[in-house]
Amino acid sequence: MKVHDFAYQVAQRTIALLEEKQHYKVSEENKKEILRLLQDEVDDLLDKSL
């Protein structure tokens, strides 16, 4: 599995948990935007974690 795919899945699960456990609602438009931004930032996040 690629790191980008893993990061995408983690972000999706995080959003789902916020909705399930905290009753926080994220619109489909916002979900798509958040996931797109995360994909754009994965490489920078990895660099910062080293």
C-alpha positions in Angstrom: 0.0 0.0 0.0 1.3 3.4 -0.8 1.8 6.0 2.0 -0.6 8.3 0.2 -3.3 5.7 0.1 -2.7 4.9 3.8 -2.9 8.6 4.7 -6.2 8.9 2.7 -7.7 6.0 4.6 -6.6 7.4 8.0 -8.2 10.8 7.1 -11.4 9.1 6.0 -11.6 7.0 9.2 -10.9 10.1 11.3 -13.8 11.9 9.7 -16.0 8.9 10.2 -15.1 8.7 13.9 -15.8 12.4 14.4 -19.3 11.8 12.9 -20.0 8.6 14.8 -18.5 9.4 18.2 -18.8 13.2 18.5 -21.9 13.7 16.2 -19.8 16.1 14.2 -21.2 16.5 10.7 -18.9 17.0 7.7 -20.5 17.8 4.4 -19.5 15.8 1.4 -18.0 18.9 -0.2 -15.8 19.5 2.9 -14.8 15.8 3.1 -13.6 15.9 -0.5 -11.7 19.2 0.1 -10.1 17.9 3.3 -9.0 14.6 1.7 -7.7 16.5 -1.4 -5.7 18.8 0.8 -4.3 15.9 2.8 -3.2 14.1 -0.3 -1.4 17.3 -1.4 0.4 17.6 1.9 1.4 14.0 2.6 5.0 14.4 1.4 5.5 17.5 3.5 4.0 15.8 6.6 6.3 12.9 6.1 9.4 15.2 5.8 8.3 17.0 9.0 8.0 13.7 10.9 11.6 12.6 10.2 
